[in-house]
Amino acid sequence: MKRIACKLALCLILCGGLTGCGFKDIDKRFFAVSMAIDEPVNKERKYMVTIRLAIPSPEEKFGANNSILVTEENDSIAEALRIVKSKIDKELDLGHMKAIIIGEGIAKKGEMQEICDWFFRRRDVQQIAWMGIGRPRAIDVIKLEPNTERLPSNMLFMFFGETGTETGYVVSEYMFDFRRRLTERGIDPILPVLEPRGGNQLTINRVSLLDKKKQKLVLTPRETKIFNTFYQGTGKYDIRVNQGNDFFVIAAENVRSLFTIVPQADGKLKIKVRLKISGIIEETSKTHFRGDELHDLEKLAEQTVQERVQLFLKKLQQSKVDPIGFGLRYRAQNWDRQKAWDEWQELYPSAEFEVIPHVNITSTGVIS
């Protein structure tokens, strides 16, 4: 009898776990696809949180990007989302949210770690979500609804995922990498800058550099291309080289970068940056090139690249940011990480850069 009673008790315990299932069907859910964090209109509040919710469509086609925007102002993102749930009739599902855009005004305030803390802690927010800065406001980015979209916010996903356009101007930043850069000493955070323009279109050709708290510097499009050689190793960009009154443009097909940090006898550091670039001449003001000219053109291109990269690295140094990770490399070369970090903070402002480019022109195009 005691055995039977134990079996019955076990069955009751197991059955009890089956009665409280909290699953909701798809038709009872709103799927968030993107979120924007901006400065509030009401200055008594801290954030304005806007979330884009997709409306399911029976078929995927151009223009089938039906969605709604829900906005709430509050002192925390968590509280704002709780109130948003009181404004919609379905369960809020964040599992498909793949774009988090932060307004430039918020990025300049120095609260990036506090803002992102909620995203890092939520288990239903994907760590592979893309992050960016909306200029001037993030809400202006996620509310765009171009007719070319098949799904809500699909334009952002195609920009960052390189499933659509591929260009050296677009820097894609995942949330997990942004979190690492916020906390790791020796490498600073980066975020692409998204600027809405007329006709429901978007421009992404700049990158914002931050210290651990706020935005410090926004790179120009040309500097963004240079940074991409270190960050994503992309070779899909052009190099314009002036040759007296003429010019030619090299379409880089392959770019590789390598840097080493070498201590000097006087106690300073030299950072040697080696670049290998190969590509074709895509455009020129000259009618033709002789075969023996290519070597001279390569040397001219190397001089141009050397000057541009040198200026770029000096600009990072003067702005006291290190998005490439020179400091992280220096720490990795020393056993005492804390001592190495203290040394790096003293040595980086006076470090010397030596840029060594190697350009290989593989072709002058389909005409000779």
N, C-alpha and C positions, 0 to 999 in steps of 0.2 A: 504493500500500500504506500509505503514511504517513497518507493521508486516511482510509482505512478504519479504521486503528488508532485514530485520534483519535475517530471516530464511535462505535466500540465502547466506548472508555474513557468517553465522555460518557454513553452509555446505562447503563453499569454504575454510574456516579456517581448518575444520576437514579433508577435502580431501588433503589439502596441506601437512599435516603430513604423508600422505601415499605414497608420491611420492619419498621420499629420503631414502628408506630402504637400510642400509649398510650391510645387511647379505650376507655372502658368503657361497656357498655350501661346503660340506666336501671335495670334489675333488679339491677345490681351496684353501685348507688350508694345512699347515705343522704343525703337532702337536709336540711340544717340550715335551720330557719325562724326561730329566735330564739336569743339567747345571753344569759346572765346572768353578771355579774362581782361576786362578794361577798367579804367577809372570810372567811378560812379558819377551820375548826374547829381545825386544827392550827396553833398560833401560830408554829411554826417555818417555816411556809410564808407566802407573800405574798398569793396569790389563790386563790379557789375559783371555778373556771370550770364553768358548767353549760350544756349545749347541748341544745336540743330538736330531735329528729330525726323527721321526718314519715314515717309508714308509708303508702305509696301505697294508695289505695282505688279499686276499679273504677268507683265512681260517686260523684258529689258530692251529699251530702244532709246534713240536720241530724244531728249526732252522729257524722258520719264524720270525726272529728278524731283518729284513732288516731296515737299517737306514743310515743316513749320519751325519757327524760331520762338523759343521761350526765354524770357529775360527776367532776372531777379537781382536786386541790389541788397547786399548784406555785408556783415563784418567778417565772414568766413565763407569759403567755398562750400563746406559741408552744410552749413545752415541754409545757404542759398539753394542748394540742390534739394533739400528737404521741402522748401517752400515751392520749388518748381514742381515737385511731385503732387502738390495740392492743386496745381493748375491744369493737370492733364488727367484724362480718364483711364489711362492704361499704366501698367508697371513700367518704370524707367529702367532700361537695360543699357549698361555702359560697355558691354563686352565687344561691341563693334566700333567703338570710338577710336579712330586712327589719326586724328589731327587735333592738336592742342595749340591754339594761337594766343599769344600774350600781347596786349597792346603796348606800344612803345612807351606811352606815359607810365605804365606800371613798371616796365623794364628799367626805366631810369631812376626809380625810387630807391632801389637798394634792398628789395625784399624778395629776391628771386628764390632763396631757399625756403622762406615761409610760404610763398605762393605754391611752390611745387611739392611741398610736403604732403598735401592731400593726394595728389596724383601718385606719388611714390608708395603711399601706404595702402591705397585701395587695391584689393586683389582682383577686382573685375575690370580694372583699367589696364589695357595692354602695354607692356613695357616696350613693344615695338611701334607704339604710336609715334607719329612724327610731330616735332615741335617747331615753332617759328614765332617771329615777331611781326605783328600787323602794324603797318604804318599808314595813317596815324592811329587807327583803332583796329582792334582785332575783329570786332563785330562786322566791320565793312568787308572783311575777307570772307568770313564763313557764310554771309548772307548772299554772296554771288550765286546766281543760278543761270549759267550760260546754256543756250539751247543745245550745245554739243555734249552736255553731260548725259550719261546713261543712268547714273545713280547720284544721289545727293553727295556733295563734296568730292565727287570722283575726280574733278579737275586737280585738287590738291594731291590726291593719291597718285595720279599719273605723273605729276610734276616730280614728286619726291621719290616715287618708286622706280622711276626711269622706265616704266612700262609704256610711256608715251614719248615725250621729248627727252633727248639726251644732249646735254650741253655742259660746258665747263663753268657756266655762270650760276648754276643751281647747286647749292650746298644742302644736302639732306641730313637731318640730325634726328636720330632716334632718342626716345625718352631714356632708355637705359644708358646710353652714352652720355647724354646730358647730365644725368644723375652722377655718373662717374666723374665727369669734369667738375661738377659742383663741389665734390668732396675730396678729390685726389689732389695732393700738393704737387705742383710741377707742370700742370696742364690746365688751361682755363677754358670756360664754357664758350660755345659758339651757338648762334641761331640764325637761320636764314631770315631775311627781311622780305615780307610780302607786301606789295603795294598795289591796291586796286586801281584800275584805270577805266576809262569809258567803255561802254558796251559789254558790261559783265565780264571783263577780262582782268587778268592778273599779270603783274611783272615780278619776277624773282631773279634779280641779278646782283644782289648785295648780301653781305653777311655781317651780322652784329657780333662784336667781340665783347665779352663780359669778364669782369673779375668774379670773385665768388659771390658778389652781391648784386651788381647792377651793370648796365650797359656802359662801356667805356669808349668804344670806337665802332664806327660803321665803315666798312671797306668800300671802296669804289668798285665798279664792275671789273676794271682791269686788275685790281688787287685781289678781287674775289677769284678770278681765274688762276692767279699765282698761288693763292692759298689752297685751291682745289688740287694742285699737283702734290701737295703734302698730305692733304686730308683724304681725298678719294682716289688720287692717282689717275684722274681722268685725263684723257688726251684729246678730247673733242673741243678744241678751241684754236684760235688763230693767233699768230704772232706777226704783227706788222713791223717791217724793218725799212727804215729810210736809207736810201742810197743816193746821196746828193739830191738832185731834183727828182729822182725816180724813187719808187718804192716797190716792195714785193711782200706778199703775205704768205706765211707758211701755215698750212693746215696740219697741226700736230696730230699724228695718229697714235703715237705711243710716247708717254712721258713717265720717267722714273726718277724718284728723288731719294737721296741718301744723305744723312748728316752725321758727323762725328764731332765730339767735344774734346779738344786737346788743351791740357794745361800748359801754360807758357812759363819760361824761366823767371819772368818778373812777377809771377803769381797771378796773372790775369788768365782769361780763357780765350781760346780761338774756336769758333764754331765753323767748321768746314762743311759747306753744302755743295753736294755734287748733283747735277741734273743731266739726265740723258733724254734728249728729245729727237724724235725722228718724224718726218712728215714730208709733204709734197708742197711745191709752190702752187698755190691755188689762184692767186691773182697777182698781177704786176702791171706797172705802167710801161714797161719795156715790151717791144714786139717779140724778141726772142733772146735766148741765152746761149752762149757758147759752152761747150762741154767743159772746157778748162776754167770757166768762171765759177763753177759750183763750189769749189773749195773756198774761194774768196767770199762767196755769199754766206757760206756756213760760218766763217770767222766773223763776218759782220753781224750775223744773227746771234752768235754767242756773245758778242759785245753788248748787243741790245738787251738780251736776256739777263746778262750779268748786272747791268746797271739797274734794271727794273727790280730784280729780286733783291739786290743790295738795298735799294731805297725802301722796299717793302719790309724787310727784316729790321731796318733801322727804325721804321715807323712803329712797329710792334714794340721794340725795345723802349722807345721814348714814351709810349703810352702805358708802359708797365704791364703789358699783357703777354701771355705766352700760350697761344692756342695750338701751336705745333707740338709742344711737349719737350722742349729743350731741357727744362728743369727736371722733368720726369726721367729723362735719359741720364742726367747728371746724378740724380739720386740713385739710379740703378747701378751706376759704376762705383759706388762707394758702400762699404759695409755699414757704416754708422749713418743711417738714413736721416736722423734728426740733425746731426752735425752737417751732413751734406746739404740739407735744406737751408740751414742757416748760412752756410757758405754761398750757396747759389743766390740767395737774396742779396748778398753783398756783391757778388761777381757779375750777375746778369746785366746791371746797368752800364758796366764798362766793358762788356765782352766785345770782341772783334769778330766780324763776319767775313768769311772768305767764300765767295760763290764761284764754283768751277763748273760751267755749263759745257756740254758737248752736244752739238747740233749735227744731225745727219739728214741731208736733203736727199730723199730716195728717188724723187722724180720731179720733173717740171710740168706734170700733168699729161693729158692725152695729146698735147701738141708739143713740138720741139722748138 
